[in-house]
Amino acid sequence: MTTKFDIRNHIKAERLALSPDVYHTLCSDICSRALGYLLDYKTSTSNLTLAGYATTRNEADVFPMLEDWCSPKHAIRLDPYLERLACLPRMQENSKRLSFHRWEPESSLILGKYQIAEPVAQAPELLPDIVLVPLIAFDRKGGRIGYGGGYYDATLRYLRENHRIMAIGLGFGFQEIPTIPLESFDEPLNMVITEREIITCG
């Protein structure tokens, strides 16, 4: 596996080969570990906005965690006056940059480009503080390989130019490789969370 193309093909096949039981167990472990970290995340603002994503092709499923994030049952662990918001990305016409729109457990979703679920256009647009990023492969320096469209790279670059964010990749342990072949436009992750561990990148 020396090129991004080779890495994508190898790991996509491995991910799609997961049995349903193994897949759900791994996702549950990732969500539990990630939620524990996020609930302890410190902020000086009055709200904390978490951007998730709609799962496709056996990516780590984040919706159970987003539902928990929005639940009032965790308020005791945080400042009771801190509002926890969730959002999901929408693709924009003629742009690589994703916009993020409010999501709640009862929110309606529609199928967008590439048949990926996204919020309706009328959902309020939000500026995320933490962005959960899907991935095909990662390394411990924050390198990431996605599907090659460049949407998250363009989006993270824009957000970082205008707002302080934390970009957290979510994936399975077997998606780690020693070194991602990076290009100039690749935006690094700050952290990766797998079913096994939390990796601070750098």
Contacts in CASP RR format, 6 or more apart in sequence:
PFRMAT RR
TARGET T0000
AUTHOR 0000-0000-0000
METHOD contacts of the structure
MODEL  1
MTTKFDIRNHIKAERLALSPDVYHTLCSDICSRALGYLLDYKTSTSNLTL
AGYATTRNEADVFPMLEDWCSPKHAIRLDPYLERLACLPRMQENSKRLSF
HRWEPESSLILGKYQIAEPVAQAPELLPDIVLVPLIAFDRKGGRIGYGGG
YYDATLRYLRENHRIMAIGLGFGFQEIPTIPLESFDEPLNMVITEREIIT
CG
1 7 0 8 1.000
1 10 0 8 1.000
1 177 0 8 1.000
2 181 0 8 1.000
3 181 0 8 1.000
4 145 0 8 1.000
4 148 0 8 1.000
4 181 0 8 1.000
7 136 0 8 1.000
7 137 0 8 1.000
7 145 0 8 1.000
7 177 0 8 1.000
7 180 0 8 1.000
8 136 0 8 1.000
8 137 0 8 1.000
8 145 0 8 1.000
8 146 0 8 1.000
8 147 0 8 1.000
8 148 0 8 1.000
11 136 0 8 1.000
11 137 0 8 1.000
11 174 0 8 1.000
11 175 0 8 1.000
12 57 0 8 1.000
12 136 0 8 1.000
14 174 0 8 1.000
15 57 0 8 1.000
15 58 0 8 1.000
15 59 0 8 1.000
15 136 0 8 1.000
15 172 0 8 1.000
15 175 0 8 1.000
16 57 0 8 1.000
16 58 0 8 1.000
18 26 0 8 1.000
18 58 0 8 1.000
18 172 0 8 1.000
23 58 0 8 1.000
24 61 0 8 1.000
26 60 0 8 1.000
26 172 0 8 1.000
26 195 0 8 1.000
27 60 0 8 1.000
27 61 0 8 1.000
27 64 0 8 1.000
28 64 0 8 1.000
29 195 0 8 1.000
30 60 0 8 1.000
30 170 0 8 1.000
30 171 0 8 1.000
30 172 0 8 1.000
30 193 0 8 1.000
30 194 0 8 1.000
30 195 0 8 1.000
31 60 0 8 1.000
31 61 0 8 1.000
31 62 0 8 1.000
31 64 0 8 1.000
31 65 0 8 1.000
31 68 0 8 1.000
33 193 0 8 1.000
33 194 0 8 1.000
33 195 0 8 1.000
33 197 0 8 1.000
33 198 0 8 1.000
34 62 0 8 1.000
34 65 0 8 1.000
34 132 0 8 1.000
34 168 0 8 1.000
34 170 0 8 1.000
34 193 0 8 1.000
35 65 0 8 1.000
35 68 0 8 1.000
35 69 0 8 1.000
37 193 0 8 1.000
37 198 0 8 1.000
38 50 0 8 1.000
38 65 0 8 1.000
38 69 0 8 1.000
38 130 0 8 1.000
39 74 0 8 1.000
39 77 0 8 1.000
39 78 0 8 1.000
40 77 0 8 1.000
41 48 0 8 1.000
41 130 0 8 1.000
41 166 0 8 1.000
43 82 0 8 1.000
43 129 0 8 1.000
45 129 0 8 1.000
46 81 0 8 1.000
46 82 0 8 1.000
46 83 0 8 1.000
47 82 0 8 1.000
47 83 0 8 1.000
47 84 0 8 1.000
47 85 0 8 1.000
48 82 0 8 1.000
48 83 0 8 1.000
48 84 0 8 1.000
48 85 0 8 1.000
48 129 0 8 1.000
48 130 0 8 1.000
49 85 0 8 1.000
49 86 0 8 1.000
49 87 0 8 1.000
49 100 0 8 1.000
49 126 0 8 1.000
49 127 0 8 1.000
49 128 0 8 1.000
49 129 0 8 1.000
49 130 0 8 1.000
50 66 0 8 1.000
50 69 0 8 1.000
50 84 0 8 1.000
50 85 0 8 1.000
50 86 0 8 1.000
50 87 0 8 1.000
50 128 0 8 1.000
50 129 0 8 1.000
50 130 0 8 1.000
50 132 0 8 1.000
51 86 0 8 1.000
51 87 0 8 1.000
51 88 0 8 1.000
51 89 0 8 1.000
51 100 0 8 1.000
51 126 0 8 1.000
51 128 0 8 1.000
51 130 0 8 1.000
51 131 0 8 1.000
51 132 0 8 1.000
52 62 0 8 1.000
52 66 0 8 1.000
52 86 0 8 1.000
52 87 0 8 1.000
52 88 0 8 1.000
52 89 0 8 1.000
52 103 0 8 1.000
52 131 0 8 1.000
52 132 0 8 1.000
53 59 0 8 1.000
53 62 0 8 1.000
53 88 0 8 1.000
53 89 0 8 1.000
53 132 0 8 1.000
53 133 0 8 1.000
53 134 0 8 1.000
54 63 0 8 1.000
54 88 0 8 1.000
54 109 0 8 1.000
54 116 0 8 1.000
54 117 0 8 1.000
54 118 0 8 1.000
55 61 0 8 1.000
55 62 0 8 1.000
55 63 0 8 1.000
55 134 0 8 1.000
56 114 0 8 1.000
56 115 0 8 1.000
56 116 0 8 1.000
59 134 0 8 1.000
59 135 0 8 1.000
59 170 0 8 1.000
59 171 0 8 1.000
60 134 0 8 1.000
60 170 0 8 1.000
60 171 0 8 1.000
60 172 0 8 1.000
62 132 0 8 1.000
62 170 0 8 1.000
66 86 0 8 1.000
66 103 0 8 1.000
66 105 0 8 1.000
67 105 0 8 1.000
68 74 0 8 1.000
69 84 0 8 1.000
69 86 0 8 1.000
70 84 0 8 1.000
70 85 0 8 1.000
70 86 0 8 1.000
70 104 0 8 1.000
70 105 0 8 1.000
74 84 0 8 1.000
78 84 0 8 1.000
85 102 0 8 1.000
85 126 0 8 1.000
86 102 0 8 1.000
86 103 0 8 1.000
86 104 0 8 1.000
87 100 0 8 1.000
87 101 0 8 1.000
87 102 0 8 1.000
87 103 0 8 1.000
87 119 0 8 1.000
87 126 0 8 1.000
87 128 0 8 1.000
88 100 0 8 1.000
88 101 0 8 1.000
88 103 0 8 1.000
88 109 0 8 1.000
88 117 0 8 1.000
88 118 0 8 1.000
88 119 0 8 1.000
89 98 0 8 1.000
89 99 0 8 1.000
89 100 0 8 1.000
89 101 0 8 1.000
89 118 0 8 1.000
89 155 0 8 1.000
90 98 0 8 1.000
90 99 0 8 1.000
90 100 0 8 1.000
90 101 0 8 1.000
90 118 0 8 1.000
90 119 0 8 1.000
90 121 0 8 1.000
91 98 0 8 1.000
91 112 0 8 1.000
91 113 0 8 1.000
91 116 0 8 1.000
91 118 0 8 1.000
91 151 0 8 1.000
92 98 0 8 1.000
92 99 0 8 1.000
95 154 0 8 1.000
96 149 0 8 1.000
96 150 0 8 1.000
96 151 0 8 1.000
96 153 0 8 1.000
96 154 0 8 1.000
96 155 0 8 1.000
97 151 0 8 1.000
97 154 0 8 1.000
97 155 0 8 1.000
97 158 0 8 1.000
98 151 0 8 1.000
98 152 0 8 1.000
98 154 0 8 1.000
98 155 0 8 1.000
99 125 0 8 1.000
100 125 0 8 1.000
100 126 0 8 1.000
100 127 0 8 1.000
100 128 0 8 1.000
101 118 0 8 1.000
101 119 0 8 1.000
101 120 0 8 1.000
101 121 0 8 1.000
101 123 0 8 1.000
101 124 0 8 1.000
101 125 0 8 1.000
101 126 0 8 1.000
102 119 0 8 1.000
102 123 0 8 1.000
102 124 0 8 1.000
102 125 0 8 1.000
102 126 0 8 1.000
103 119 0 8 1.000
103 123 0 8 1.000
107 119 0 8 1.000
107 123 0 8 1.000
108 119 0 8 1.000
108 120 0 8 1.000
109 117 0 8 1.000
109 118 0 8 1.000
109 119 0 8 1.000
109 120 0 8 1.000
110 117 0 8 1.000
110 118 0 8 1.000
110 119 0 8 1.000
110 120 0 8 1.000
111 117 0 8 1.000
111 118 0 8 1.000
112 118 0 8 1.000
127 159 0 8 1.000
127 163 0 8 1.000
128 159 0 8 1.000
128 165 0 8 1.000
129 163 0 8 1.000
129 164 0 8 1.000
129 165 0 8 1.000
129 166 0 8 1.000
130 165 0 8 1.000
130 166 0 8 1.000
130 168 0 8 1.000
131 155 0 8 1.000
131 156 0 8 1.000
131 159 0 8 1.000
131 165 0 8 1.000
131 166 0 8 1.000
131 167 0 8 1.000
131 168 0 8 1.000
132 168 0 8 1.000
132 169 0 8 1.000
132 170 0 8 1.000
133 144 0 8 1.000
133 152 0 8 1.000
133 156 0 8 1.000
133 167 0 8 1.000
133 168 0 8 1.000
133 169 0 8 1.000
133 170 0 8 1.000
133 189 0 8 1.000
134 146 0 8 1.000
134 152 0 8 1.000
134 169 0 8 1.000
134 170 0 8 1.000
134 171 0 8 1.000
135 144 0 8 1.000
135 145 0 8 1.000
135 146 0 8 1.000
135 169 0 8 1.000
135 170 0 8 1.000
135 171 0 8 1.000
135 175 0 8 1.000
135 189 0 8 1.000
135 192 0 8 1.000
136 145 0 8 1.000
136 146 0 8 1.000
136 147 0 8 1.000
136 175 0 8 1.000
137 144 0 8 1.000
137 145 0 8 1.000
137 146 0 8 1.000
137 175 0 8 1.000
137 176 0 8 1.000
137 177 0 8 1.000
137 180 0 8 1.000
138 144 0 8 1.000
138 145 0 8 1.000
138 169 0 8 1.000
138 171 0 8 1.000
138 175 0 8 1.000
138 176 0 8 1.000
138 177 0 8 1.000
138 180 0 8 1.000
138 189 0 8 1.000
138 192 0 8 1.000
139 176 0 8 1.000
139 177 0 8 1.000
139 178 0 8 1.000
139 179 0 8 1.000
139 180 0 8 1.000
140 176 0 8 1.000
140 192 0 8 1.000
140 199 0 8 1.000
140 201 0 8 1.000
140 202 0 8 1.000
141 179 0 8 1.000
141 180 0 8 1.000
141 188 0 8 1.000
141 201 0 8 1.000
141 202 0 8 1.000
142 180 0 8 1.000
142 188 0 8 1.000
142 189 0 8 1.000
142 190 0 8 1.000
142 192 0 8 1.000
142 201 0 8 1.000
142 202 0 8 1.000
143 180 0 8 1.000
143 182 0 8 1.000
143 186 0 8 1.000
143 188 0 8 1.000
143 189 0 8 1.000
143 201 0 8 1.000
144 152 0 8 1.000
144 169 0 8 1.000
144 180 0 8 1.000
144 186 0 8 1.000
144 187 0 8 1.000
144 188 0 8 1.000
144 189 0 8 1.000
145 180 0 8 1.000
146 152 0 8 1.000
150 185 0 8 1.000
152 187 0 8 1.000
153 185 0 8 1.000
153 186 0 8 1.000
153 187 0 8 1.000
156 165 0 8 1.000
156 167 0 8 1.000
156 187 0 8 1.000
157 185 0 8 1.000
157 187 0 8 1.000
159 165 0 8 1.000
160 187 0 8 1.000
166 190 0 8 1.000
166 191 0 8 1.000
167 187 0 8 1.000
167 188 0 8 1.000
167 189 0 8 1.000
167 190 0 8 1.000
167 191 0 8 1.000
168 189 0 8 1.000
168 190 0 8 1.000
168 191 0 8 1.000
168 192 0 8 1.000
168 193 0 8 1.000
169 189 0 8 1.000
169 191 0 8 1.000
169 192 0 8 1.000
169 193 0 8 1.000
170 192 0 8 1.000
170 193 0 8 1.000
170 194 0 8 1.000
171 192 0 8 1.000
171 193 0 8 1.000
171 194 0 8 1.000
172 194 0 8 1.000
172 195 0 8 1.000
173 194 0 8 1.000
173 195 0 8 1.000
173 196 0 8 1.000
175 194 0 8 1.000
176 192 0 8 1.000
176 194 0 8 1.000
180 186 0 8 1.000
188 201 0 8 1.000
188 202 0 8 1.000
189 201 0 8 1.000
190 200 0 8 1.000
190 201 0 8 1.000
191 198 0 8 1.000
191 199 0 8 1.000
191 200 0 8 1.000
191 201 0 8 1.000
192 198 0 8 1.000
192 199 0 8 1.000
192 201 0 8 1.000
193 199 0 8 1.000
END
